[in-house]
Amino acid sequence: MLLSVERINVSYGRARVLSDVSIHVNEGEMVFIVGRNGAGKTTLLKTIAGFLSPEEGTIRFGSDKVNALGPEEMALKGVRYVFQDKRVFTKLTVRENIQLAAYAAGVSLSEAVDKIVQLYPPITRFLESKAGTLSGGQRQILLLGRALIGDPCLLLIDEPTEGLAAGIIEEVFKVLEMTRRKVSMLIVEQNLAVVRRLADRVYAMKEGHIVAEVNTPEDIQNQTLLEEFL
C-alpha cells in the first residue's frame, strides 16, 4: 500500500472539517474523491500533502508515518500536489515554468521539456510564450506535466477539469490516461464522465466524512449511483 490515511480529524479553528476519514491508495492506482462543494475533499488533499496537520489519526506513506511533514518534505518523498486554481508563474514563459520544476526535481531542462512534449506535443508551440497567455486547459496540462517531472510516486490533483470546455477536458483526460499505472493518483473530481472512464476506485465524501467506497467496475460505471453523492 502506497498511501494509508487512518481516521484523521482536521479542523479550521473550532470548525471540524474532516472526521475519522480513512482512505488508501495502492501503487499504480487512480483513485477519485467525489462529493458536493464543502464536503472536505480539498482539505483532505491538503492534509495529505502536508499543508495541514491532522489533530488525530495517522497518515502513512509507504512504511513511514508522515503526519508531521510539511509540503516540501512530502515533495521530496515523491508526493506532488496540483492545485485547483491552475496556478502557474504567469510572467514567466512556459519553458521557464518547466525550468523551475526541473531545478526543484534535480533533472535537466531538456529532459523535463521532452517529458512534457511527449505528454502533450502541442505545447512546443507555446514554449516561448508567457504562461499567463495560456488557456485554462493549457495551464492545467502544464501543471500536470510539471508535477510529473522527476518521476514522483503520488500525484494529488484537485479538480483538474473544473471550468474547462469539453474539448479541453478530453485533452486533460488523455494526459491522465497516458500517465496511469506509471504513477499513483488521488484526484478530486466532479465530472463523473471522467471519473467513470478512469477510476480504479472512488471515495464519496459528505460533510467531512467518507460515506462510501465504490470499488467494483460495475458500480463505478453506474452513473445514478455516483450522482447520489453530488
C-alpha positions as CSV (number, residue, x, y, z in Angstrom):
1,M,0.0,0.0,0.0
2,L,1.5,3.3,-1.1
3,L,-0.7,5.7,1.0
4,S,-2.8,5.0,4.1
5,V,-4.9,7.6,5.8
6,E,-6.4,6.2,9.1
7,R,-9.2,8.0,11.0
8,I,-7.8,11.6,10.7
9,N,-9.6,14.6,12.1
10,V,-8.8,18.1,10.8
11,S,-10.3,21.4,11.9
12,Y,-10.1,25.1,10.9
13,G,-10.2,26.8,14.3
14,R,-13.2,25.4,16.1
15,A,-14.9,24.0,13.0
16,R,-14.3,20.3,12.4
17,V,-13.8,19.8,8.6
18,L,-12.7,16.1,8.5
19,S,-14.0,13.5,10.9
20,D,-12.5,10.0,11.2
21,V,-11.5,9.9,7.5
22,S,-9.8,6.8,6.2
23,I,-8.7,6.1,2.7
24,H,-5.9,4.3,0.9
25,V,-4.1,4.3,-2.5
26,N,-2.2,1.3,-3.8
27,E,0.7,1.6,-6.2
28,G,-0.4,2.3,-9.7
29,E,-4.0,3.1,-8.8
30,M,-6.1,6.0,-9.9
31,V,-8.4,6.8,-7.0
32,F,-11.1,9.5,-7.2
33,I,-12.9,11.5,-4.5
34,V,-16.3,12.8,-5.3
35,G,-18.8,14.9,-3.2
36,R,-20.6,18.2,-3.1
37,N,-18.8,21.5,-2.6
38,G,-17.8,21.9,1.1
39,A,-17.6,18.1,1.7
40,G,-13.9,18.4,2.7
41,K,-12.3,17.0,-0.4
42,T,-9.7,19.7,-0.9
43,T,-8.9,19.7,2.8
44,L,-8.2,16.0,2.6
45,L,-5.7,16.5,-0.2
46,K,-4.0,19.5,1.5
47,T,-3.6,17.4,4.7
48,I,-2.0,14.5,2.8
49,A,0.3,17.0,1.0
50,G,1.4,18.5,4.3
51,F,-0.2,21.9,4.1
52,L,-2.4,21.0,7.1
53,S,-1.8,18.7,10.1
54,P,-4.3,16.2,11.4
55,E,-5.2,16.6,15.1
56,E,-5.8,12.9,15.4
57,G,-5.3,9.8,13.2
58,T,-2.3,8.7,11.1
59,I,-1.1,9.3,7.6
60,R,1.4,6.7,6.3
61,F,3.3,7.0,3.0
62,G,4.9,3.6,2.4
63,S,6.0,2.4,5.8
64,D,6.7,6.0,7.1
65,K,4.3,8.0,9.3
66,V,4.2,11.4,7.7
67,N,1.8,13.4,9.9
68,A,4.4,16.0,10.9
69,L,5.9,16.5,7.5
70,G,5.4,19.8,5.6
71,P,4.8,20.1,1.8
72,E,8.5,20.5,1.0
73,E,9.3,17.2,2.8
74,M,6.4,15.4,1.2
75,A,7.5,16.6,-2.2
76,L,11.0,15.2,-1.5
77,K,9.3,11.9,-0.8
78,G,7.7,11.9,-4.2
79,V,4.2,13.4,-3.4
80,R,3.2,16.3,-5.7
81,Y,0.1,18.5,-5.3
82,V,-1.6,20.0,-8.3
83,F,-3.7,23.0,-7.1
84,Q,-7.3,23.6,-8.2
85,D,-6.7,27.2,-9.3
86,K,-4.4,26.3,-12.2
87,R,-1.6,28.3,-10.6
88,V,1.3,29.0,-13.0
89,F,4.0,31.7,-13.0
90,T,2.2,33.9,-15.4
91,K,5.0,36.4,-16.1
92,L,7.5,33.6,-17.0
93,T,7.5,31.7,-20.2
94,V,6.2,28.1,-20.4
95,R,9.9,27.0,-20.8
96,E,10.8,28.9,-17.7
97,N,7.9,27.4,-15.7
98,I,9.2,24.0,-16.7
99,Q,12.8,25.0,-15.8
100,L,11.8,25.8,-12.3
101,A,10.2,22.4,-11.9
102,A,13.2,20.7,-13.4
103,Y,15.6,22.5,-11.0
104,A,13.4,21.5,-8.0
105,A,13.4,17.9,-9.2
106,G,17.1,17.8,-10.0
107,V,16.7,17.0,-13.7
108,S,17.9,18.8,-16.8
109,L,15.7,21.3,-18.6
110,S,15.9,19.3,-21.8
111,E,14.8,16.1,-20.1
112,A,11.9,18.0,-18.4
113,V,10.8,19.6,-21.7
114,D,11.0,16.3,-23.5
115,K,8.8,14.6,-20.9
116,I,6.0,17.3,-21.2
117,V,6.2,17.3,-25.0
118,Q,5.7,13.5,-25.0
119,L,2.5,14.0,-22.9
120,Y,1.2,17.0,-24.9
121,P,3.1,17.6,-28.2
122,P,1.2,20.9,-29.0
123,I,3.0,22.6,-26.1
124,T,6.0,23.0,-28.3
125,R,4.2,25.9,-29.9
126,F,3.9,27.7,-26.6
127,L,7.3,27.2,-25.0
128,E,8.4,30.8,-25.5
129,S,5.0,32.3,-24.7
130,K,4.2,33.8,-21.3
131,A,2.3,31.2,-19.2
132,G,-0.2,33.9,-18.4
133,T,-1.4,33.8,-22.1
134,L,-2.3,30.1,-21.9
135,S,-5.9,28.9,-21.7
136,G,-7.2,27.3,-18.6
137,G,-6.8,23.8,-20.2
138,Q,-3.3,24.5,-21.4
139,R,-2.3,25.7,-17.9
140,Q,-3.8,22.5,-16.4
141,I,-1.8,20.3,-18.8
142,L,1.4,22.4,-18.0
143,L,0.8,21.9,-14.3
144,L,0.2,18.1,-14.7
145,G,3.4,17.9,-16.8
146,R,5.4,19.9,-14.3
147,A,4.2,17.7,-11.4
148,L,5.4,14.6,-13.3
149,I,9.0,15.9,-13.7
150,G,11.4,13.8,-11.6
151,D,9.2,10.7,-11.5
152,P,7.0,11.2,-8.4
153,C,5.3,8.3,-6.6
154,L,1.9,10.0,-6.0
155,L,0.0,12.9,-7.6
156,L,-2.7,14.7,-5.6
157,I,-4.8,16.5,-8.2
158,D,-7.6,18.9,-7.2
159,E,-10.5,19.4,-9.8
160,P,-8.4,19.0,-13.0
161,T,-11.3,19.6,-15.4
162,E,-13.2,22.3,-13.5
163,G,-14.2,25.2,-15.7
164,L,-12.9,23.6,-18.9
165,A,-14.6,23.2,-22.2
166,A,-15.4,19.7,-23.4
167,G,-12.6,19.6,-26.0
168,I,-10.0,20.6,-23.5
169,I,-11.4,18.2,-20.9
170,E,-10.7,15.4,-23.5
171,E,-7.1,16.6,-23.8
172,V,-6.6,16.6,-20.0
173,F,-8.2,13.1,-19.9
174,K,-5.7,11.9,-22.5
175,V,-2.8,13.2,-20.4
176,L,-4.1,11.5,-17.3
177,E,-4.7,8.3,-19.3
178,M,-1.1,8.3,-20.6
179,T,0.3,8.5,-17.1
180,R,-1.9,5.9,-15.4
181,R,0.0,2.9,-14.0
182,K,3.2,5.0,-14.2
183,V,2.3,7.0,-11.1
184,S,-0.4,6.6,-8.4
185,M,-3.0,9.4,-8.4
186,L,-5.6,10.7,-5.9
187,I,-7.9,13.0,-7.7
188,V,-10.8,15.2,-6.6
189,E,-13.2,15.5,-9.5
190,Q,-16.8,16.5,-10.1
191,N,-17.0,15.4,-13.7
192,L,-18.5,11.9,-13.5
193,A,-17.7,11.1,-17.1
194,V,-14.0,11.5,-16.3
195,V,-14.4,9.5,-13.1
196,R,-16.2,6.6,-14.8
197,R,-13.6,6.4,-17.6
198,L,-10.5,6.5,-15.4
199,A,-11.2,5.4,-11.8
200,D,-10.0,2.2,-10.2
201,R,-11.9,3.1,-7.0
202,V,-14.0,6.0,-5.9
203,Y,-14.5,7.5,-2.4
204,A,-17.6,9.6,-1.7
205,M,-17.4,12.4,0.9
206,K,-20.2,14.3,2.7
207,E,-19.8,16.8,5.4
208,G,-16.3,15.8,6.3
209,H,-16.9,12.0,6.3
210,I,-16.2,9.2,3.9
211,V,-19.7,7.9,3.3
212,A,-19.0,5.2,0.6
213,E,-16.2,3.4,-1.3
214,V,-17.1,2.4,-4.8
215,N,-14.7,-0.3,-5.8
216,T,-16.2,-2.6,-8.5
217,P,-16.2,-1.8,-12.2
218,E,-19.9,-2.2,-12.4
219,D,-20.6,0.3,-9.6
220,I,-18.1,2.8,-11.0
221,Q,-20.0,2.7,-14.3
222,N,-23.3,3.3,-12.5
223,Q,-24.0,7.0,-13.2
224,T,-27.0,7.0,-11.0
225,L,-25.1,5.6,-8.0
226,L,-22.3,8.2,-8.4
227,E,-24.8,11.1,-8.9
228,E,-26.2,10.4,-5.4
229,F,-23.0,11.8,-3.9
230,L,-23.2,15.0,-5.8
